[in-house]
Amino acid sequence: MVIQLSTKKAIRVAVFVAVFIAVMSISFLLQAHNAPGGTENLMAAPAPVAEIVPAEPLAFDMDEAADGLASWYGGQFHGRRTASGTRFDMHAYTAAHRTLPFGTLLRVENPRTGKAILVEVTDRGPFIRKRVIDLSYGAARDLGVSVSPVEIDALTKSAVAEFYAENDSTFLVFSPDLDPIVVKSSQLDTLAGATTLTNVMKNRSDSEYVIIRHSAKGLTYTRACRTANSE
């Protein structure tokens, strides 16, 4: 009789333990399933602290013009009327080109030194075979060329007008190295009012930007620097 009771008790204890373990296992599984975000969120990194990161400038593609030999003209033509009707100033940043529209902005680079300048087309020429551009005396002196190979990119007034028609929160800009880029308008502080290319080129420092805009009279230019919070 004692042996039978002990066996029953043992069976009851075993059943109780098995049921208890099963219930606790199900409870733990339900808690893990209902935890916010699941178990993955327990290992997730904390949210980063917000910070102001300036957008990177975007490169702007100018139109390619024929590269070749550049020459210059100066004193003999100083003060005379150009083909565009303006007076030639040998110290201004201008150029003569056979076909590009008057008022077109040219980026002219000396491939030997990597130096670049900006000039406006105001005249026709050169009329000597194999030469592709005649720079004013001042521009040629700044670029360090006489009769020398140059690389040329062009930006017409219509291209600038089209850019601003589609972009109202950005500037078309030349960087301190005179590479064409697009930046947010909030990232630049103007240093003076809009003026001529010659005034900008003669007064800008090597760290300044040049903002290009379009007006009824043609292209205008403004010296600028990066804003403090965009560094």
HURA-V175189 format. One record per residue. N is the residue number from 1. OMEGA is omega in whole degrees, -180 to 180 (999 if undefined). NEAR is the number of other C-alpha atoms within 8 Angstrom. Layout:
N_OMEGA_NEAR, N_OMEGA_NEAR
//
This chain:
1_180_4, 2_-179_5, 3_179_6, 4_179_7, 5_-180_8, 6_179_8, 7_179_8, 8_179_8, 9_-179_8, 10_179_8, 11_-180_8, 12_179_8, 13_-180_8, 14_179_8, 15_180_8, 16_180_8, 17_-180_8, 18_179_8, 19_-180_8, 20_-180_8, 21_-180_8, 22_-179_8, 23_-179_8, 24_179_8, 25_179_8, 26_-180_8, 27_179_8, 28_179_8, 29_179_8, 30_179_8, 31_179_8, 32_-179_9, 33_-177_7, 34_180_7, 35_-179_8, 36_177_5, 37_-180_6, 38_-176_10, 39_-179_8, 40_-178_7, 41_179_8, 42_-179_6, 43_-175_6, 44_178_6, 45_178_4, 46_-179_4, 47_-179_4, 48_177_4, 49_-178_4, 50_176_4, 51_-179_4, 52_179_4, 53_-177_5, 54_177_8, 55_179_6, 56_176_5, 57_178_8, 58_177_7, 59_178_7, 60_-177_8, 61_172_5, 62_175_8, 63_177_7, 64_173_7, 65_-177_7, 66_175_7, 67_179_9, 68_-177_11, 69_173_12, 70_171_15, 71_-179_14, 72_174_12, 73_-171_11, 74_-168_10, 75_-178_6, 76_-176_5, 77_-176_9, 78_179_10, 79_179_7, 80_177_7, 81_174_9, 82_179_11, 83_179_8, 84_180_8, 85_178_6, 86_176_8, 87_180_9, 88_176_10, 89_-176_9, 90_-180_12, 91_179_8, 92_-180_9, 93_-177_14, 94_-180_11, 95_172_13, 96_179_13, 97_-174_13, 98_-168_9, 99_-174_5, 100_-178_7, 101_176_7, 102_-178_9, 103_177_11, 104_177_12, 105_179_12, 106_168_12, 107_-176_12, 108_-177_12, 109_172_12, 110_-175_14, 111_180_9, 112_-177_4, 113_-175_5, 114_180_7, 115_179_8, 116_173_11, 117_175_11, 118_178_12, 119_176_13, 120_177_13, 121_180_15, 122_-173_13, 123_178_11, 124_-179_10, 125_-8_10, 126_-177_12, 127_175_5, 128_-175_5, 129_177_4, 130_176_6, 131_-173_12, 132_-178_13, 133_172_14, 134_177_14, 135_171_15, 136_-179_16, 137_-179_11, 138_-180_11, 139_180_14, 140_179_13, 141_179_9, 142_-178_7, 143_180_11, 144_179_7, 145_173_10, 146_165_9, 147_-167_8, 148_175_9, 149_176_10, 150_175_12, 151_-170_11, 152_170_12, 153_-173_11, 154_176_12, 155_-177_11, 156_178_10, 157_-179_12, 158_178_6, 159_178_8, 160_178_13, 161_179_10, 162_179_8, 163_-176_9, 164_175_9, 165_-177_7, 166_-177_6, 167_-178_7, 168_179_6, 169_180_7, 170_177_9, 171_167_10, 172_-165_14, 173_167_12, 174_-177_13, 175_176_11, 176_176_10, 177_180_7, 178_170_12, 179_-178_7, 180_-179_12, 181_175_12, 182_179_12, 183_174_13, 184_-178_11, 185_-180_8, 186_-177_7, 187_-179_11, 188_172_10, 189_178_9, 190_-178_9, 191_180_8, 192_179_7, 193_178_7, 194_-176_8, 195_-179_9, 196_178_8, 197_-179_12, 198_179_8, 199_180_8, 200_-176_13, 201_-179_9, 202_-174_6, 203_-177_6, 204_172_9, 205_-177_5, 206_-179_6, 207_-175_7, 208_177_11, 209_176_12, 210_178_14, 211_179_12, 212_176_13, 213_180_11, 214_176_10, 215_-179_7, 216_-179_4, 217_-180_4, 218_-179_8, 219_174_10, 220_-172_12, 221_-179_13, 222_174_14, 223_-177_15, 224_174_13, 225_179_11, 226_176_9, 227_-175_10, 228_-176_5, 229_179_6, 230_180_8, 231_999_6
//
